[in-house]
Amino acid sequence: MHNEKFSKPPAGGIILGIETSCDETGVALLRWEPDAPGRGLLAHTLYSQIKLHADYGGVVPELASRDHVRKLLPLIRQALAEAGLGVQDLGGVAYTAGPGLVGALLVGASAGRALAWALGVPAVGVHHMEGHLLAPLLEDDPPEPPFVALLVSGGHSMLVEVGAIGEYVILGDTLDDAAGEAFDKTAKMMGLPYPGGPMLAQLAEQGRSGVFHFVRPMTNRPGLDFSFSGLKTQVLLAWQQSDQSEQTRADIALAFEEAIVDTLIIKCRRALQATGAQRLVIAGGVGANRRLRGELAAAGAKDGFRVYFPRLDFCTDNGAMIALAGAIRLASGQYQDASVEVHPRWDLQTLPAA
């Protein structure tokens, strides 16, 4: 990263955020207010490719990239119109540079870099998971570091110790299927359409607790890593050996969700104890799960730690979190040169301090 050409964006500078890491095109405009970043959000738009990939039962990378090309510029125009702004009002551009699908990342990075070059403003590539981690800062009562963050989504189940922005230590990571991936694959095994994770969670609300019980993976040993592939296999066997009625489907869905939520809570408690932190941030798509939110809030009230969630719109991939993370980086004088560079794999711990 460089810091010699552009001055820091002043308070009130407007940052464009672009998210194209997978199957959602997100765009947002954020007026950089260091003391209250959430109040600076001017517009955010999102286009989901769910219908495009539904026939295939999962994301097709080439189709995802083409759809980002088709939708990104119209979404940028839409966000500018909603905010009553023009491109000449932009003071910086932030785009997701990784991790993610390489073709999808290149769409956002190319558009972001080209726009910044044309306007003569700085641009910065944002780490997708840092965007999720910082999403709760968009709320009215944001967390202050140090804290522990649980990043839990379709591609990640990760516990991170956050000493400050840019000072990250990964305490535990997924060894195979992430929690969100396990939700989607389990739903598919039981015949639910893509994307099955949210539908499985909804179905679980009709389930009867105690009819089925599944393991809480890797909680009977020390450590903070996650593994959900064995749980997925256990659910498959239970489903194949059942009468496969609608009620049984709901009962299995509930038992599966309980196992995931219990496992996440056990690991969060361990991470808080290991670090001595009193604040816990939950981010990523699975952070929208109602049972997880409710039971973590109850655990925090019992154990004396504070839990921070982003609003539901900012749990899944979105441009607002990228605009915020990018604004923080730009405000510290960090930006990229004119080359277009993305990182499909990118270790969160390699980021510089902001």
DOKOL-310019 format. One record per residue: y, z, x negated of N, C-alpha, C, O, CB in turn; residue in three letters. Coordinates in steps of 0.2 Angstrom, whole numbers, plus 5000, padded with zeros to 4 digits. Glycine has a CB too. Layout:
<rs>
YZXYZXYZXYZXYZXALA ...
</rs>
This chain:
<rs>
499450004996500050005000500650004996500650034990500050065005MET 501249974998501849964994502350004998502350025004502049894994HIS 502950024994503450054997504150044994504550084994503350134997ASN 504149984991504849964987505249924991505849924989504649944980GLU 505049884996505549834998505849855005506449845005505149775000LYS 505549885009505849905016505949975016505650025013505349885021PHE 506549995019506650065020506250095026505950055029507450075022SER 506250155026505850195031506150175038506750175039505750265030LYS 505650165043505950155050506350215052506150265052505350135055PRO 506950205054507350255056507150285063506750255066508050235057PRO 507250355064507150375071507350335076507950315076507450455072ALA 506950315081507150265086506950195085507050155089507950265087GLY 506650185079506450115077505850105081505450145083506250115070GLY 505750035083505250015088504649985084504749935080505449965093ILE 504050015085503449985082502949955087502849985092503050045078ILE 502749895085502249855089501549875087501449875081502349785089LEU 501149905091500449915089499949865092499949845098500249985092GLY 499449845088498949795090498249815089498149835083499049725087ILE 497849815094497149845093496649785095496649765101496949905097GLU 496249765090495749705092495149725088494849675085496049635090THR 494849785087494349795083493649775086493149765082494349875081SER 493649775093492949755096493049715102493149655101492549825097CYS 492949745108492949705114493549725119493549705125492349715118ASP 494049755116494649765120495249745116495349765110494749845122GLU 495749715120496349695116496949745119497049745125496549615118THR 497149775114497649825116498349815113498349795107497449895115GLY 498849825116499549815114500049865116499949885122499849745115VAL 500449895112500849945114501549945110501549915104500550015113ALA 502049975113502749975110502950055109502950085115503249935113LEU 503050075103503250145103503950155099504050125094502650185099LEU 504350185102504950205099504850265094504650315097505550215104ARG 504950265088504750315083505150375084505750375082504750285076TRP 504950425087505250495087504850545084504350565087505350515095GLU 505050565078504550605073504450665077503850695076504850615067PRO 504850695081504750765083504350765090504150815093505350805084ASP 504350705093504050695100503750625101504050585105504550715105ALA 503250605097503050535097502750515104502850455106502450525092PRO 502550555108502250535115502850515119502750475123501950595118GLY 503350545119503950525123504250455121504650435124504450585123ARG 504050435115504350375113503950315115504050255113504350375105GLY 503350325119502950265121503350225126503450255132502250295123LEU 503450165125503850125129503450075134503650065140504350075125LEU 502850055131502450015135501750005132501650015126502749935136ALA 501250005136500549985133500149945138500149965144500150055131HIS 499849895136499449855140498749845137498649855131499749785141THR 498249835141497549835138497149775142497149775148497149905139LEU 496749735139496349695142495549705140495449705134496549615141TYR 495149715144494449735143494049665143494049635148494149785147SER 493549655139493049605139492449615142491949585141492949575132GLN 492349675146491749695149491349635153490849625152491849755154ILE 491749605157491449545161491149495157490649465158491949525166LYS 491549475151491349425147490649435144490249395143491849415141LEU 490549505142489949515138489349545142488849555140490149575133HIS 489549555149489049585153488349545154487849575154489349595160ALA 488449485154487849435154487349445148486749435149487949365155ASP 487649465143487249475136487049545135486649555130487649445131TYR 487249595139487049665138487349695132487149745130486349665138GLY 487849665129488149695123488749645121488749595123487649715118GLY 489049665116489649635113489349575109488949585104490149675109VAL 489649515110489449455106490049445102490649425104489349385111VAL 490049455095490649455091491049385091491649395092490349465084PRO 490749325091491049265092491449265098492049235098490649205091GLU 491149275104491549275110492149325110492649315113491049285116LEU 492049385107492549435107493149405103493649415105492249505104ALA 493049375097493549355093493949295097494549305097493249325087SER 493649255100493949205104494349225110494949205111493449155107ARG 494149275113494449305118495149345116495649345119494049355122ASP 495049375110495649405107496249355106496749365107495449445101HIS 495949295103496449245102496849225109497449215109496149185099VAL 496449215114496649195120497149245123497649225127496149185125ARG 497049315123497449365126497949395122498449425126496949415129LYS 497949395116498349445112499149425113499549465115498249435105LEU 499349365112500049345113500249355120500849385121500149275111LEU 499949335125500149355132500249425133500749445136499649325137PRO 499849465130499949545131500549565127500849615129499249575128LEU 500649535121501249555117501849545122502349585122501249525111ILE 501849485125502449465129502549505135503049525137502349385131ARG 501949525138501949575144502249635142502649665145501249575146GLN 502049665136502249735134503049735133503349775135501849755128ALA 503249675129503949675128504349665134504949695135504149605124LEU 504049625139504449625146504449685149504949705152504049565150ALA 503949725149503949795153504449835150504749875153503249825152GLU 504549835143504949875140505649855140506149885137504749885132ALA 505749795142506449765142506649745135507249755134506949805146GLY 506249725131506449705124506249635122505849605126506049755119LEU 506449615116506249555113505949565106506049625104506849505113GLY 505649515103505349525097505849545092505749575087505049465095VAL 506549525093507049545088507149615088507549645083507649505090GLN 506949655093507049725093506549765089506649825088507049745100ASP 506049735086505449765083505749785076506049745072504849725082LEU 505549845074505649875067505049875063505149895057505949935068GLY 504449865065503849865062503249845066503249845072503749935059GLY 502749825063502049805066501549845063501449855057501949725066VAL 501049875068500449905065499849865069499949855075500449985067ALA 499349855065498749825068498149855065498149885060498749745066TYR 497649855069496949885067496649845061496549785062496449895072THR 496549865055496249835050495549845049495249815044496649845043ALA 495249895052494549915052494449985054494950025055494349905044GLY 493850005054493249965054493149935061493549945066492650015053PRO 492749885061492649845067492349775066492049765060493349835071GLY 492349735070492049665070492549625066493149625067491849635077LEU 492249595060492749565056493149505059493749505058492349535050VAL 492849465063493249415067493749445071494349415072492749365071GLY 493549495075494049525080494649555076495249545078493649575084ALA 494449585070494949615066495449565064496049575063494649655061LEU 495249505062495649455059496149425064496649405062495149405056LEU 495949425070496449405075497049445075497549425075496049405082VAL 496949515076497549555076497849565070498549565070497249625078GLY 497549565064497849565058498249505056498849505054497349575052ALA 498049445058498349385057499049375061499549365059497949325058SER 498949395067499549395072500049445070500649425070499249405079ALA 499849505068500249555066500649545060501249555059499949625065GLY 500249515055500549495048501049445049501649445046500049485043ARG 500849385053501349335054501949355058502549325056500949275058ALA 501949395063502449415066502949455062503549445062502249455073LEU 502649505058503049545054503449495048504049515047502649595050ALA 503049455046503349405041503949365044504449355041502849355038TRP 503849335050504349295053504949345054505549315054504149265059ALA 504849405056505449445058505749485052506349515052505249495063LEU 505449485046505649515040505649595041506049625039506349495039GLY 505049615044504949685045504349705042503849665041504949705053VAL 504249775040503549795037503049795042503149805048503649865034PRO 502449785040501749785044501249835040501249835034501549715045ALA 500849865044500349915041499749905044499749905050500649985041VAL 499149905040498549905043498249975045498350015040498049865039GLY 498049985051497850055053497150065053496750015055498150075060VAL 496850115051496150135051496050155059496350195061495950195047HIS 495550125062495450125069495250205071495450225076494850085071HIS 494850235066494650305068495250355067495350405070494150325064MET 495750335062496350375062496750375068497050415070496750355055GLU 496750315071497150305077496850345083497250385086497050225079GLY 496150345083495850395088496050465087496150505091495050385088HIS 495950485080496050555078496750575080496850635082495950565071LEU 497250535080497950545081498150535088498750555090498450515076LEU 497750515092497950495099498150555103498650555107497350465103ALA 497950615102498250675106498950695104499250725107497750735104PRO 499150665098499850675097500350635102500950645102500050645090LEU 500050595106500450555111500550605117500950585121500050495113LEU 500250665117500350705123500950755122501250755116499750745124GLU 501150785127501750825127501650895122502150915120501950855134ASP 501050915122500850975118500350955112499850975113500651035122ASP 500650925107500150895102499850945097500250995096500450845098PRO 499250935094499050985090499350985083499550925081498250975089PRO 499451035080499651035073499151045068498651095069500251095072GLU 499051005062498551025057498651095054499251115054498550965052PRO 498151125052497451095051497051105058497251145062497151135046PRO 496651055059496151065064495551025063495450995058496451035071PHE 495051035067494450995067494450945072494650955078493751045067VAL 494250885071494250825075493450805076493150795072494650765073ALA 493250795083492650765085492850695087493150685092492250805090LEU 492650645083492750575085492050545088491650545084492950535079LEU 492050535094491450525097491550465102491850465107491150585101VAL 491150405100491250345103490650305103490050335102491850305100SER 490650235105490050195105489850185098489250175097490250135108GLY 490250185093490050175086490050235081489850225076490550125083GLY 490350285084490450345079490350415083490450425088491150345076HIS 489950455079489950525081490050565074489650575070489250545084SER 490750595074490950615067491350675068491750685073491350555064MET 491250725064491650785064492050785057491850775052491250855064LEU 492750795058493250785052493650845052493950865057493650715053VAL 493750875046494150925045494850895043494850855038493950975039GLU 495350905046496050875045496550935043496750975046496350845052VAL 496650925036497150975033497850945034498250995035497050975026GLY 497950885035498650855036498450785038497950755037499150865030ALA 498950745040498850675041498750635035499150635030499450645045ILE 498150605035497950575028497450615024497250595019498550555025GLY 497450675026496950725022496350745026496350785030497350785020GLU 495850705025495250705029494650715025494550685020495150645034TYR 494250765028493550775025493050765030493050805036493550845022VAL 492550725030492050715035491550765034491150775029491750645034ILE 491450805039490950865039490250845041489750875039491250925043LEU 490250795046489650775049489750705052490250685054489350825054GLY 489150665051489250595054488550575057488050615057489350545048ASP 488550525060487950505064487450465059487650425055488150455070THR 486850485060486350455055486050395058485650355055485750505054LEU 486050385065485850325068486250305074486850285073485050335070ASP 486050315080486450295086486950355087486850415086485950295092ASP 487550325088488150365090488050395097487650365101488850335089ALA 488450445099488350465106488450415111488050405116488750525107ALA 489050375110489150325115488650275116488450245121489850295114GLY 488350255110487850205109487250225113486850185116487750185102GLU 487050295112486450325115486550315123486050305126486350395113ALA 487150335125487350325132487150255135486850245140488050345134PHE 487450205131487350135134486650115133486450085138487750095129ASP 486250135128485550105127485150145132484650115135485350125120LYS 485250205133484850245138484950215145484450215149485050325138THR 485550205147485750175153485350105154485050095160486450165154ALA 485350065149485050005149484250005150483949975154485149965143LYS 483950055147483250075148483050085155482550075157483050125143MET 483550115158483450135165483650085170483750105176483750205167MET 483850025168484049975172484749975175484949935180483649975178GLY 485250015172485950005174486249955170486149935164486250075172LEU 486749915174487049865171487549885165487749935165487449825176PRO 487749835161488149845155488849845158489049815163488149785150TYR 489349895155489149945150488850005154489250035158489749965145PRO 488250025152487950075156488150145155488050195159487250075155GLY 488450165149488650235148489050265153488850325156489050235142GLY 489650235155490050275161489650275167489750325171490650235162PRO 489250225169488850225175488350285175488150315180488550155176MET 488050295169487550345168487850415169487550455172487150345161LEU 488450425166488850485167488950495175488950555177489450485163ALA 489150445178489350445185488650465189488650505194489650385188GLN 488150435187487450445191487250515190486950545194486950395188LEU 487450545184487250615182487550665187487250715188487450635175ALA 488050645190488350695195487950705201488050755205489050665197GLU 487450665202486950665208486350695206485850705210486850605211GLN 486250715199485650745197485550815198486050855200485550725189GLY 484950835198484750905199484550935192484150915189484150915204ARG 484950985190484851025184484151055184483951085188485451075183SER 483851055178483251085177482651045178482051065176483251145181GLY 482650985182482050945183481750915177481150915176482250895188VAL 482250895172482050875166482450915160482950935162482150795165PHE 482150915155482450945149482250915143481750895141482251025148HIS 482850895139482750855133482950895127483350945127483050785133PHE 482750875121482950915115483650905113484050855116482550885109VAL 483950955110484650955107484550935100484450975096485051025108ARG 484650875098484350845091484750875086485350885086484450775091PRO 484350895081484650925074485050985075485451005071485050875071MET 484951025080485351085081484851145079485151205078485551105088THR 484251135077483751185075483751195067483351225065483051175078ASN 484251165064484251165057485051165055485451145059483951095054ARG 485151185049485851185047486151115046485851065046485951225040PRO 486851115046487151045045487551025051487451055057486650995043GLY 487950975050488450955055488350875057488750845060489150965053LEU 487750845054487650775056487350765063487050815065487150745050ASP 487350705065487050695072486550645071486550595067487650665077PHE 486050645076485550595077485350595084485050645087484950605072SER 485450535087485250535094484650485096484550475102485850515098PHE 484350455091483850405092483250435095482950405099483650365086SER 483050495093482450525095482550545102482050545106482350585091GLY 483150575104483350585111483250525116482950535121484050615112LEU 483450475113483450415117482650395118482550375124483750355113LYS 482250405113481550385114481250435119480850415123481150395107THR 481450495119481150545123481350535131480950545135481450615122GLN 481950505132482150495138481750425141481550425147482950475139VAL 481650385136481250325138480550345141480350315146481250275132LEU 480250385137479550405139479550445146479150435150479250455133LEU 480050485147480150515153480250475159479950475164480650575153ALA 480650425158480750375163480150325164479950315170481350325161TRP 479750305159479150265160478650305164478250275167478950235153GLN 478550365163478050405166478250435172477850475175477850465161GLN 478850425175479050455181478950405187478750345186479850465181SER 479150425193479050375199479650325199479650285203479050415205ASP 480150335195480750285194481150275200481350225202480450215192GLN 481150335204481550335210482250345209482450355203481350385215SER 482750335213483450345212483650415210484050425206483850315218GLU 483250465214483350535212483150545205483450585202483050575218GLN 482550525204482350535197482750505192482950535186481650505196THR 483050445193483550415188484150465187484350475182483750345191ARG 484350495193484950535192484750605189485150625185485250555199ALA 484150625190483950685187483850675179484050725175483250715189ASP 483650625177483550605170484250595167484350615161483150545169ILE 484650565170485350555168485750615167486050625162485750505173ALA 485650665171485950725170485650765164486050795160485850775177LEU 484950765164484650805158484850775151484950805147483950795159ALA 484950705151485150665145485850685144486050705138485150595146PHE 486350685149487050705147487050775145487450795141487450695154GLU 486750825148486750895146486550895139486850935135486250935151GLU 486050865137485750865130486350845125486450875120485150825129ALA 486650785127487150755122487750805122487950825116487450695125ILE 487950835128488550875128488350945124488850965120488750895135VAL 487850975125487651035122487651025114487851065111486951055124ASP 487350965112487350955105487950945102488150975097486950895104THR 488450915105489150905103489450975102489850985097489550855107LEU 489351015107489751085107489451125102489851155099489651115114ILE 488751125101488451165096488751145089488951195085487751165096ILE 488851085088489051055081489851075080490051095075488950985080LYS 490151065086490951085085491051155084491451175080491251065092CYS 490651205087490651275085490551285078490851325075490251315090ARG 490051255076489851265068490351235064490551275059489151225067ARG 490651185066491251155061491851205061492151215056491451085064ALA 491951225067492551275068492451335063492851365060492751295075LEU 491851365064491651425060491651405053491851455049490951445062GLN 491451345051491351335044492051325040492151345035490951265043ALA 492551295044493251285042493751345043494251345040493451225045THR 493551385048494051435050494551405055495051445056494351465044GLY 494551345057495051315061495051345068494551365070494951245061ALA 495551345071495651375078495851315083495951325089496151425078GLN 495851255081496051195085495551145084495351125079496751175083ARG 495351115090494851065090495151005094495351005100494251085093LEU 495150945091495350885094494750845096494250835092495850845089VAL 494750815102494250775104494450705105494950695109493850795111ILE 494150655102494450585103493850535103493350545101494950565097ALA 494050475106493550425106493350415114493450455118492950435102GLY 492950365115492750345122492350395125492450415131492350285122GLY 491850435122491450485125491950545127491750585130490850505121VAL 492550545123492950605125493250605132493550655135493550595120GLY 493150545136493250545143492750575147492850585153493450465145ALA 492150595145491650615149491850685152492050725148491050625144ASN 491750685158492050745162491650815160491950865159491950735170ARG 490950805159490550865158490750885151490850945150489850845158ARG 490850845146491050865139491750895139491850955136491050805134LEU 492250875143492850895143492850965146493151015144493350855147ARG 492550975152492451035155492151095151492351145151492151035162GLY 491551075148491151125145491551145138491451205136490451105144GLU 491851095135492251115129492851155130492951205126492451055125LEU 493151145136493751185137493451265139493751305137494051165144ALA 492851265142492551335144492351365137492451425136492051325148ALA 492051325133491851355126492451385122492451435119491451305122ALA 493051345122493651365119493951425122494151475118494151305119GLY 493951435128494151495132493751555130494051605129494151485139ALA 493051545129492651595127492651615120492751675119491951575129LYS 492751565116492751585108493351595105493451615100492351525105ASP 493951575109494551585106494851525102495351535098494551645102GLY 494651465103494951405100495251365105495051365111494351365096PHE 495751325103496051275108495851205107495651185102496851275106ARG 495751175113495451105113496051055115496351075120494851105118VAL 496051005112496550955113496250885115495850865111497050945107TYR 496350855121496150795123496650745123497250765126495650795129PHE 496650685122497050635124496950615131496450625134497050565120PRO 497450585135497350565142496850515142496650485137498050545145ARG 496550505148495950455148496050385146495650355142495750455155LEU 496750365147496850295145496850285137496750235135497550275147ASP 496950345134496950345126496350365123496350375117497550375124PHE 495750375127495150395124494850335121494550335116494650425129CYS 494850275126494550215123495050175119495550205118494350175129THR 494850125116495250085111495850065115495850045121494850025109ASP 496450075111497050055114497650045109497550065103497350115119ASN 498150005111498649995106499150055105499450055099499049935109GLY 499150105109499650155108499450195102499850215099499650205115ALA 498850215102498550255096498750215089498850245084497850275096MET 498650145089498750115083499550105082499750115076498550035084ILE 499950105087500650105086500850175083501350175078501050095093ALA 500650225085500750295083500550305076500950325072500450345088LEU 499950285074499650295068500050255063500250275057498950285067ALA 500250195065500650145061501350175060501550165054500650075064GLY 501650195065502350225064502350285059502850285055502550245071ALA 501850325059501850375054501750355047502050375043501250425056ILE 501350305046501250275040501850235037502050245032500650225040ARG 502150195042502750165040503350215039503750195034502950115046LEU 503350265042503950315041503850345034504350375032503950365047ALA 503250345032503150375025503250325019503050335014502450415024SER 503450265021503550215017502950165015502950135010503850235010GLY 502450175019501750135017501750075021501850075027501150185019GLN 501650015018501549955022501149905017501049925011502149925024TYR 500849855020500449805016500949745014501449735017499849775020GLN 500749705009501049645007500849585013500549605018500849625000ASP 501049525011500949475016500249445017500149405021501449415014ALA 499749465013499049445013498749475019498949535022498649465007SER 498249445022497949465028497249495026496849455023497749405033VAL 497149555026496549595024496349645029496649675032496749625017GLU 495649635030495349685035494749715031494449695026495149645041VAL 494549775034493949815032493449825037493549875040494249875028HIS 492949785038492449805043492149865042491949905047491949745043PRO 492049885036491849955034492349995030492649965026491149955030ARG 492550055032493150085029493050155030493050185035493850055032TRP 492950195024492850265024493550295025494050285022492650285017ASP 493550335030494150375033494450415027495050425027493950415039LEU 493950445023494150485018494550455012494850495008493550525015GLN 494550385012494950355006495650345008496050315004494650285005THR 495950365014496650345016497050395012496950455010496650365023LEU 497650365010498150415007498450455012498450445018498650365003PRO 498850505009499150555013499750525016500050475013499350615009ALA 500050545022500550505025501150555024501750535027500450495032ALA 
</rs>
